[in-house]
Amino acid sequence: MLYNFLLNFVEYFSFLNVFKYITFRTGLSVFTSLFIVLIIGSPFIKYFSTRKILNPIRNDGPSDHIIKKIGTPTMGGVIILFGLLAAVILWGDLKNIYLIFCIYIALTFGVLGAYDDYIKIKFNNSSGISSKLKLLIQIILSIIGISALTYFSDYSEISNLYFPFFKNLIINLGWFFIPFGVFVIVGSSNAVNLTDGLDGLATVPVILVAACFAFISYVTGNIVFSDYLQIPYIEGTGEISIFCGAVIGSCLGFLWFNAPPAKIFMGDTGSLSLGGSLGAIGIITKHEIVLAITGGLFVLEAVSVMVQVISYKMTGKRVFKMAPIHHHFEKKGWPESTVVIRFWIISIILAMIGLATLKLR
């Protein structure tokens, strides 16, 4: 909004040309979202605590986990979304279809997560709305968004699936692109949601993935860099760097309050929204597989739950002491801080591997 307004005065004030640079606006997006979250964080936490907007804890979790987490406010995703959307609206080009798509996913999935958090708080249990209903709503929201993206996008090869390491391996998914896109967005959303079980555990990996895709979206939207790296050039995707910058800034600000011991949890409001947004970014930049690599920690957490459920239903035995897998290590006696920091290290390594795929073609 502010960006579009300032463009009207470029011919009168030449110094405003700096706002045409995506890198400059990405930096502004990072600092704007960071500043907003830091400013509103404490008042929100105080308000949530006063109104007893507290996080229900799983009764089957580690005993010390239950003791430490009880009484901590939730729905901190509201703070993240506020900072994120404010920064994007200020510095993004709101005429860009890819940016609108990301805003749509972040907002709708955030509202769904907020409703889920509300049900948990109202009935004081950790289940929320039924998993089947939640999944159905996620699928419907994704279908609407991807269908609109496919219709309005000027990129004729949006249904292509590109493989890292193989520059000539391209599969045109055709109409299967829509269910594939739904799988990416819904899968990413729920994977981040499953990871968000310890203080700061999901926040830092989200920042790392967003940082990787800030770079990927920039080079994908730049014809010179995309040609050099031999990746698809998609005009307009550079604008997604502003969105990624807003994710980074808002999550950094939230981490200030979410660092152990957490003063607030992001809840489904934040995790569903952030996860869905990462999935949307992966689809837009045509780097869905790279998303699975950089966000490998989220994949690991989701797979651990699926393995646990399938194993228990088929054999009556559990593979892990508890799923998602971060709770397995807690049950084994690892301190929470050890689990979190080691998982962060894994995320850093995976992020570097993901970026390396851009050149290894």
C-alpha positions in Angstrom: 0.0 0.0 0.0 2.7 2.5 1.0 4.9 1.2 -1.7 2.3 1.7 -4.4 1.6 5.2 -3.0 5.3 6.2 -3.0 5.6 5.1 -6.7 3.4 8.0 -7.7 6.0 10.5 -6.5 9.1 8.9 -8.0 9.3 11.4 -10.9 9.3 14.3 -8.5 11.6 12.8 -5.9 14.4 10.7 -7.4 15.5 9.3 -4.1 12.2 7.3 -3.9 13.6 5.1 -6.7 15.2 3.1 -3.9 11.8 1.6 -3.2 11.8 -0.1 -6.6 14.6 -2.4 -5.3 13.2 -5.6 -4.0 16.2 -6.1 -1.7 15.6 -2.7 0.0 11.9 -3.4 0.5 12.7 -6.9 1.8 15.0 -5.4 4.4 12.2 -2.9 5.3 9.8 -5.8 5.6 12.1 -7.6 8.0 12.6 -4.7 10.3 9.0 -3.4 10.2 7.5 -6.8 11.1 10.2 -7.3 13.8 9.5 -3.8 15.3 5.7 -4.3 15.3 5.9 -7.7 17.0 8.3 -6.5 19.7 6.1 -3.5 20.4 2.8 -5.3 20.6 4.1 -8.5 22.1 4.1 -7.6 25.8 0.6 -6.0 25.8 -0.8 -9.0 24.0 0.8 -11.4 26.4 -0.6 -9.4 29.4 -4.0 -9.3 27.8 -4.1 -13.1 27.0 -2.9 -13.9 30.5 -5.6 -11.7 32.1 -8.3 -13.2 29.9 -7.1 -16.7 30.7 -6.3 -17.5 27.0 -4.0 -20.3 28.1 -2.6 -23.3 26.3 -4.2 -26.7 27.2 -1.4 -29.3 27.7 -1.4 -32.9 26.5 -1.9 -35.2 29.6 0.2 -37.9 28.0 3.3 -35.7 27.6 6.5 -35.8 29.7 5.7 -34.9 33.3 8.1 -32.0 33.6 6.7 -30.7 30.3 3.2 -30.6 31.7 4.5 -28.7 34.8 6.5 -26.2 32.9 4.0 -25.3 30.2 0.8 -25.1 32.2 -0.6 -21.6 32.5 1.3 -20.2 29.5 -0.8 -18.1 27.1 -1.5 -19.3 23.6 -2.7 -17.8 20.2 0.6 -15.9 19.9 0.1 -16.5 16.1 -2.1 -13.4 16.2 1.0 -11.3 17.0 2.9 -13.0 14.2 0.2 -12.4 11.7 -0.3 -8.8 12.7 3.4 -8.0 12.1 3.6 -10.1 9.0 0.5 -8.7 7.2 1.3 -5.1 8.3 4.8 -5.3 6.8 3.6 -6.9 3.5 0.8 -4.4 3.1 3.2 -1.5 3.6 6.1 -2.6 1.4 4.6 -5.2 -1.0 3.1 -4.7 -4.4 -0.5 -5.5 -3.7 -1.2 -5.9 -7.5 1.1 -9.0 -7.6 -1.0 -12.2 -7.8 1.7 -14.3 -6.1 1.8 -11.9 -3.1 -2.0 -11.9 -2.9 -2.0 -15.7 -2.9 0.5 -15.8 0.0 -1.6 -13.3 2.0 -4.7 -15.4 1.3 -3.2 -18.6 2.6 -1.6 -16.9 5.6 -4.8 -15.2 6.6 -7.3 -18.0 6.0 -5.2 -20.7 7.6 -4.5 -18.3 10.5 -8.3 -17.8 11.0 -8.8 -21.6 11.0 -6.0 -22.0 13.5 -7.5 -19.2 15.7 -10.9 -21.0 15.7 -9.1 -24.3 16.6 -7.3 -22.5 19.5 -10.6 -21.0 20.6 -12.2 -24.4 20.9 -9.3 -25.8 22.8 -9.4 -22.9 25.3 -13.2 -22.9 25.6 -13.4 -26.6 26.4 -10.0 -26.8 28.1 -8.6 -29.7 26.1 -5.7 -30.1 23.6 -7.8 -31.6 20.8 -9.7 -28.6 19.4 -11.9 -29.2 16.4 -11.9 -32.6 14.9 -8.9 -33.5 12.8 -11.1 -34.5 9.9 -13.0 -31.2 9.8 -9.8 -29.3 10.1 -8.3 -31.2 7.2 -11.4 -30.7 5.1 -11.3 -27.0 5.6 -7.6 -26.8 4.8 -8.2 -28.7 1.6 -11.1 -26.5 0.5 -9.1 -23.3 1.3 -6.2 -24.6 -0.7 -8.3 -25.6 -3.7 -9.8 -22.2 -3.9 -6.4 -20.5 -3.6 -4.6 -22.7 -6.1 -7.4 -22.6 -8.6 -7.3 -18.8 -8.5 -3.5 -18.8 -8.8 -3.7 -21.1 -11.8 -6.3 -18.9 -13.5 -4.7 -15.5 -12.9 -1.0 -16.4 -13.2 0.7 -15.3 -16.4 3.3 -18.1 -16.0 2.2 -20.7 -18.6 4.2 -23.5 -17.0 2.9 -23.2 -13.5 1.8 -26.8 -13.5 5.4 -28.1 -14.1 7.3 -30.0 -11.4 11.0 -29.3 -11.3 13.6 -31.6 -9.7 16.8 -30.3 -8.1 20.1 -31.8 -9.3 18.5 -32.6 -12.7 18.1 -29.5 -14.9 16.2 -31.3 -17.7 13.9 -33.4 -15.5 10.6 -31.7 -15.7 7.1 -33.2 -15.3 4.0 -31.4 -16.4 1.4 -32.3 -13.8 -1.5 -30.9 -15.8 -4.7 -30.8 -13.8 -3.0 -32.9 -11.2 -1.2 -29.7 -10.2 -4.2 -28.7 -8.1 -4.3 -31.8 -5.8 -0.5 -31.7 -5.7 -0.5 -28.1 -4.6 -3.2 -28.9 -2.0 -0.9 -31.7 -0.7 2.1 -29.3 -0.4 0.2 -26.5 1.4 -1.8 -28.7 3.7 1.1 -31.0 4.4 3.4 -28.1 5.1 0.8 -26.5 7.4 0.2 -29.6 9.5 4.0 -30.5 9.6 4.8 -27.1 11.1 1.9 -27.5 13.5 3.2 -30.9 14.7 6.7 -29.4 15.2 5.4 -26.6 17.4 5.6 -28.5 20.6 8.6 -27.1 22.5 9.7 -23.5 23.2 11.2 -22.0 20.0 11.3 -25.4 18.2 9.2 -24.4 15.2 10.1 -20.7 15.1 13.8 -20.9 14.2 13.3 -23.6 11.4 10.5 -21.4 9.9 12.9 -18.4 9.9 15.6 -20.6 8.2 13.2 -21.8 5.5 11.8 -18.3 4.9 15.4 -17.0 4.6 16.2 -19.6 2.0 13.1 -18.8 0.0 13.6 -15.1 0.2 16.7 -15.8 -1.8 15.1 -18.4 -4.0 12.1 -16.2 -4.9 14.4 -13.3 -5.7 16.6 -15.2 -8.1 13.5 -17.0 -9.6 12.1 -13.6 -10.4 15.3 -12.2 -11.9 15.9 -13.3 -15.5 19.7 -12.9 -15.2 20.2 -15.0 -12.0 17.6 -17.6 -13.0 19.4 -18.1 -16.3 22.7 -18.4 -14.6 21.4 -20.9 -12.0 19.4 -22.7 -14.7 16.2 -22.5 -12.7 12.8 -21.4 -14.1 12.3 -17.7 -14.5 8.9 -16.6 -13.2 8.2 -12.9 -13.6 6.8 -11.3 -10.4 8.0 -13.9 -7.9 10.7 -11.6 -6.7 7.9 -9.8 -4.8 7.6 -12.9 -2.6 10.9 -11.9 -1.0 9.0 -9.2 0.8 6.6 -11.7 2.2 9.5 -14.0 3.3 11.1 -11.0 4.9 8.0 -10.3 6.9 7.9 -14.0 8.0 11.5 -13.7 9.2 11.0 -10.4 11.1 7.7 -11.4 12.7 9.1 -14.8 13.8 12.3 -13.2 15.2 10.2 -10.8 17.2 8.0 -13.7 18.4 11.1 -15.7 19.3 11.9 -12.9 21.8 8.9 -14.0 23.8 8.8 -17.7 22.8 12.5 -18.4 23.8 12.7 -20.8 26.7 11.0 -20.4 29.1 8.3 -19.3 26.7 6.0 -16.4 27.8 3.5 -17.3 25.0 2.9 -20.1 22.4 2.1 -19.4 18.8 -0.8 -22.0 18.9 -2.5 -23.3 15.7 -3.1 -19.6 14.8 0.6 -19.3 14.0 1.7 -22.8 13.1 -1.0 -23.5 10.5 -0.6 -20.0 9.0 3.2 -20.1 8.8 3.3 -23.7 7.5 0.6 -23.0 4.9 2.5 -19.9 3.8 5.8 -21.8 3.3 3.9 -24.4 1.2 2.4 -21.6 -0.9 5.9 -20.0 -1.4 7.3 -23.4 -2.5 4.5 -23.7 -5.1 4.9 -20.2 -6.5 8.7 -20.5 -6.9 8.4 -24.0 -8.4 10.7 -25.3 -5.7 8.4 -27.7 -3.9 11.0 -30.4 -3.6 13.6 -27.9 -2.3 11.0 -26.9 0.3 10.9 -30.5 1.5 14.7 -30.4 1.9 15.0 -27.1 3.6 12.0 -27.9 5.8 13.2 -31.4 6.4 12.7 -31.1 10.1 9.0 -30.5 9.6 8.9 -33.6 7.3 10.7 -35.7 9.9 8.2 -34.6 12.6 5.2 -35.4 10.4 6.6 -38.7 9.2 7.2 -39.8 12.8 3.5 -39.3 13.6 2.4 -41.2 10.6 4.8 -44.1 11.4 3.6 -44.2 15.0 -0.1 -44.3 14.0 0.4 -46.9 11.3 2.6 -49.1 13.5 0.2 -49.0 16.4 -2.9 -49.7 14.3 -1.3 -52.6 12.4 0.8 -54.2 15.2 -0.4 -52.6 18.4 3.2 -51.5 19.1 4.7 -48.0 19.1 7.9 -47.2 17.2 8.6 -44.2 19.4 8.1 -43.5 23.1 5.9 -40.6 22.0 5.2 -38.8 18.8 6.0 -36.3 17.3 9.6 -37.3 17.5 10.7 -34.3 19.7 8.6 -35.8 22.5 10.4 -39.2 22.0 13.7 -37.6 22.9 12.1 -35.8 25.9 10.9 -39.2 27.1 14.4 -40.6 26.7 15.6 -38.0 29.2 16.9 -35.2 26.9 16.4 -31.8 28.4 14.1 -29.6 26.4 16.8 -27.1 25.5 19.0 -30.0 24.2 16.2 -31.2 21.9 15.5 -27.7 20.6 19.1 -26.7 19.9 20.0 -30.0 18.2 16.9 -29.8 16.0 17.9 -26.2 15.1 21.3 -27.5 14.1 19.6 -30.1 11.8 17.5 -27.3 10.3 20.6 -25.2 9.6 22.3 -28.2 7.8 19.1 -28.9 5.8 18.8 -25.2 4.8 22.3 -25.2 3.5 21.7 -28.4 1.5 18.5 -26.9 0.1 20.4 -23.8 -1.1 23.2 -25.9 -2.6 20.7 -27.6 -4.9 20.3 -24.3 -6.8 23.8 -24.6 -8.2 24.1 -28.4 -8.4 22.3 -28.9 -11.6 
